[in-house]
Amino acid sequence: MADRLLGVAEAAERLGVGERFIRRLVSERRIRYVKVGKHVRISDTALDAYVEASTVEPVRTRRSGFRAAA
């Protein structure tokens, strides 16, 4: 089954960002895209891959207790 190709506006809406941000990702080649004539299309899997690559895992630290004030 083929991936659905989204326009810039649809991709921006899906990520909850502005169209300008999506266009910047495309111009900086930070996201995979398809050119259909003069139009830019971004696949669902490309958006998922971008989100996965941009996800930052939390740092888990152990607190060794509270120290007394000096």
N, CA and C atoms as an extended XYZ file, in Angstrom:
210
Properties=species:S:1:pos:R:3:atomname:S:1:resname:S:1:resid:I:1 pbc="F F F"
N         0.842       -1.186        0.000 N   MET     1
C         0.000        0.000        0.000 CA  MET     1
C         0.886        1.247        0.000 C   MET     1
N         0.562        2.176       -0.843 N   ALA     2
C         1.367        3.390       -0.989 CA  ALA     2
C         1.114        4.349        0.171 C   ALA     2
N         2.150        5.085        0.495 N   ASP     3
C         2.058        6.117        1.536 CA  ASP     3
C         1.213        7.275        1.043 C   ASP     3
N         0.522        7.914        1.949 N   ARG     4
C        -0.239        9.103        1.590 CA  ARG     4
C         0.711       10.285        1.535 C   ARG     4
N         0.635       11.060        0.481 N   LEU     5
C         1.467       12.255        0.333 CA  LEU     5
C         0.671       13.474        0.795 C   LEU     5
N         1.274       14.213        1.707 N   LEU     6
C         0.610       15.386        2.277 CA  LEU     6
C         1.203       16.657        1.693 C   LEU     6
N         0.377       17.656        1.536 N   GLY     7
C         0.860       18.970        1.140 CA  GLY     7
C         1.512       19.650        2.334 C   GLY     7
N         2.106       20.787        2.100 N   VAL     8
C         2.791       21.525        3.163 CA  VAL     8
C         1.804       21.907        4.265 C   VAL     8
N         0.635       22.370        3.900 N   ALA     9
C        -0.364       22.774        4.893 CA  ALA     9
C        -0.817       21.589        5.731 C   ALA     9
N        -1.046       20.444        5.089 N   GLU    10
C        -1.465       19.247        5.819 CA  GLU    10
C        -0.371       18.748        6.759 C   GLU    10
N         0.868       18.765        6.288 N   ALA    11
C         1.990       18.325        7.119 CA  ALA    11
C         2.153       19.253        8.320 C   ALA    11
N         2.006       20.546        8.101 N   ALA    12
C         2.121       21.510        9.188 CA  ALA    12
C         1.020       21.293       10.220 C   ALA    12
N        -0.173       21.058        9.748 N   GLU    13
C        -1.294       20.822       10.657 CA  GLU    13
C        -1.070       19.545       11.464 C   GLU    13
N        -0.574       18.509       10.812 N   ARG    14
C        -0.337       17.238       11.503 CA  ARG    14
C         0.712       17.378       12.607 C   ARG    14
N         1.752       18.182       12.364 N   LEU    15
C         2.787       18.378       13.377 CA  LEU    15
C         2.455       19.498       14.356 C   LEU    15
N         1.438       20.276       14.039 N   GLY    16
C         1.059       21.382       14.920 CA  GLY    16
C         2.014       22.556       14.830 C   GLY    16
N         2.556       22.777       13.635 N   VAL    17
C         3.486       23.884       13.403 CA  VAL    17
C         2.978       24.703       12.216 C   VAL    17
N         3.672       25.776       11.910 N   GLY    18
C         3.292       26.603       10.779 CA  GLY    18
C         3.863       26.072        9.470 C   GLY    18
N         3.275       26.507        8.380 N   GLU    19
C         3.748       26.100        7.047 CA  GLU    19
C         5.190       26.552        6.817 C   GLU    19
N         5.540       27.702        7.359 N   ARG    20
C         6.893       28.224        7.179 CA  ARG    20
C         7.941       27.258        7.743 C   ARG    20
N         7.629       26.641        8.898 N   PHE    21
C         8.543       25.674        9.509 CA  PHE    21
C         8.748       24.470        8.585 C   PHE    21
N         7.671       23.962        8.007 N   ILE    22
C         7.764       22.814        7.090 CA  ILE    22
C         8.590       23.199        5.867 C   ILE    22
N         8.347       24.376        5.326 N   ARG    23
C         9.117       24.818        4.155 CA  ARG    23
C        10.601       24.964        4.495 C   ARG    23
N        10.912       25.405        5.720 N   ARG    24
C        12.309       25.507        6.131 CA  ARG    24
C        12.942       24.119        6.249 C   ARG    24
N        12.197       23.149        6.790 N   LEU    25
C        12.712       21.780        6.856 CA  LEU    25
C        13.035       21.252        5.454 C   LEU    25
N        12.175       21.558        4.519 N   VAL    26
C        12.380       21.114        3.140 CA  VAL    26
C        13.584       21.821        2.530 C   VAL    26
N        13.682       23.134        2.700 N   SER    27
C        14.784       23.876        2.086 CA  SER    27
C        16.134       23.482        2.677 C   SER    27
N        16.140       23.118        3.972 N   GLU    28
C        17.379       22.677        4.617 CA  GLU    28
C        17.613       21.169        4.445 C   GLU    28
N        16.692       20.529        3.749 N   ARG    29
C        16.748       19.075        3.497 CA  ARG    29
C        16.874       18.283        4.789 C   ARG    29
N        16.097       18.694        5.781 N   ARG    30
C        16.074       17.997        7.062 CA  ARG    30
C        14.949       16.979        7.121 C   ARG    30
N        14.107       16.937        6.077 N   ILE    31
C        13.008       15.984        6.000 CA  ILE    31
C        12.908       15.496        4.559 C   ILE    31
N        12.543       14.229        4.402 N   ARG    32
C        12.391       13.679        3.050 CA  ARG    32
C        11.116       14.228        2.423 C   ARG    32
N        11.193       14.551        1.145 N   TYR    33
C        10.021       15.076        0.450 CA  TYR    33
C        10.050       14.638       -1.003 C   TYR    33
N         8.914       14.844       -1.668 N   VAL    34
C         8.760       14.486       -3.083 CA  VAL    34
C         8.337       15.739       -3.825 C   VAL    34
N         8.962       15.985       -4.956 N   LYS    35
C         8.544       17.096       -5.806 CA  LYS    35
C         7.603       16.548       -6.869 C   LYS    35
N         6.412       17.104       -6.945 N   VAL    36
C         5.441       16.743       -7.978 CA  VAL    36
C         5.213       18.017       -8.768 C   VAL    36
N         5.974       18.141       -9.861 N   GLY    37
C         5.964       19.402      -10.597 CA  GLY    37
C         6.586       20.466       -9.720 C   GLY    37
N         5.837       21.533       -9.452 N   LYS    38
C         6.356       22.582       -8.575 CA  LYS    38
C         5.907       22.408       -7.130 C   LYS    38
N         5.104       21.390       -6.876 N   HIS    39
C         4.558       21.158       -5.545 CA  HIS    39
C         5.457       20.251       -4.712 C   HIS    39
N         5.477       20.506       -3.429 N   VAL    40
C         6.228       19.685       -2.481 CA  VAL    40
C         5.230       18.814       -1.733 C   VAL    40
N         5.528       17.532       -1.656 N   ARG    41
C         4.686       16.589       -0.931 CA  ARG    41
C         5.554       15.820        0.050 C   ARG    41
N         4.998       15.554        1.229 N   ILE    42
C         5.723       14.849        2.277 CA  ILE    42
C         4.894       13.633        2.664 C   ILE    42
N         5.536       12.469        2.694 N   SER    43
C         4.808       11.242        3.010 CA  SER    43
C         4.588       11.110        4.515 C   SER    43
N         3.596       10.311        4.872 N   ASP    44
C         3.322       10.033        6.283 CA  ASP    44
C         4.541        9.442        6.977 C   ASP    44
N         5.210        8.515        6.306 N   THR    45
C         6.370        7.873        6.938 CA  THR    45
C         7.527        8.845        7.107 C   THR    45
N         7.675        9.815        6.205 N   ALA    46
C         8.730       10.823        6.356 CA  ALA    46
C         8.455       11.688        7.579 C   ALA    46
N         7.195       12.031        7.803 N   LEU    47
C         6.848       12.807        8.998 CA  LEU    47
C         7.105       11.988       10.264 C   LEU    47
N         6.710       10.717       10.235 N   ASP    48
C         6.945        9.844       11.391 CA  ASP    48
C         8.434        9.703       11.672 C   ASP    48
N         9.233        9.556       10.619 N   ALA    49
C        10.682        9.418       10.784 CA  ALA    49
C        11.284       10.704       11.345 C   ALA    49
N        10.805       11.853       10.891 N   TYR    50
C        11.310       13.127       11.403 CA  TYR    50
C        10.997       13.267       12.894 C   TYR    50
N         9.771       12.930       13.268 N   VAL    51
C         9.376       13.021       14.676 CA  VAL    51
C        10.219       12.064       15.517 C   VAL    51
N        10.416       10.855       15.032 N   GLU    52
C        11.219        9.869       15.761 CA  GLU    52
C        12.664       10.348       15.930 C   GLU    52
N        13.232       10.896       14.869 N   ALA    53
C        14.619       11.372       14.925 CA  ALA    53
C        14.760       12.607       15.816 C   ALA    53
N        13.692       13.377       15.956 N   SER    54
C        13.751       14.606       16.748 CA  SER    54
C        13.329       14.410       18.205 C   SER    54
N        12.895       13.210       18.525 N   THR    55
C        12.439       12.945       19.884 CA  THR    55
C        13.632       12.836       20.827 C   THR    55
N        13.551       13.561       21.923 N   VAL    56
C        14.609       13.557       22.925 CA  VAL    56
C        14.104       12.785       24.136 C   VAL    56
N        14.843       11.761       24.506 N   GLU    57
C        14.473       10.951       25.660 CA  GLU    57
C        14.841       11.687       26.947 C   GLU    57
N        14.039       11.520       27.992 N   PRO    58
C        14.351       12.192       29.252 CA  PRO    58
C        15.580       11.566       29.905 C   PRO    58
N        16.296       12.382       30.645 N   VAL    59
C        17.459       11.915       31.376 CA  VAL    59
C        16.992       11.512       32.763 C   VAL    59
N        17.338       10.314       33.139 N   ARG    60
C        16.941        9.843       34.471 CA  ARG    60
C        18.152        9.933       35.378 C   ARG    60
N        18.030       10.702       36.412 N   THR    61
C        19.124       10.844       37.365 CA  THR    61
C        18.630       10.422       38.733 C   THR    61
N        19.525        9.913       39.501 N   ARG    62
C        19.213        9.556       40.871 CA  ARG    62
C        19.648       10.695       41.771 C   ARG    62
N        18.773       11.064       42.607 N   ARG    63
C        19.135       12.097       43.584 CA  ARG    63
C        19.649       11.385       44.822 C   ARG    63
N        20.794       11.760       45.286 N   SER    64
C        21.404       11.095       46.428 CA  SER    64
C        20.966       11.719       47.743 C   SER    64
N        19.806       12.286       47.747 N   GLY    65
C        19.308       12.892       48.979 CA  GLY    65
C        19.550       14.380       48.993 C   GLY    65
N        18.988       15.006       49.942 N   PHE    66
C        19.148       16.445       50.059 CA  PHE    66
C        20.347       16.745       50.952 C   PHE    66
N        21.092       17.713       50.580 N   ARG    67
C        22.237       18.128       51.387 CA  ARG    67
C        21.845       19.283       52.296 C   ARG    67
N        22.467       19.315       53.445 N   ALA    68
C        22.175       20.394       54.398 CA  ALA    68
C        22.792       21.691       53.901 C   ALA    68
N        22.132       22.762       54.176 N   ALA    69
C        22.656       24.075       53.786 CA  ALA    69
C        23.888       24.395       54.628 C   ALA    69
N        24.876       25.003       54.004 N   ALA    70
C        26.113       25.313       54.732 CA  ALA    70
C        26.014       26.562       55.539 C   ALA    70
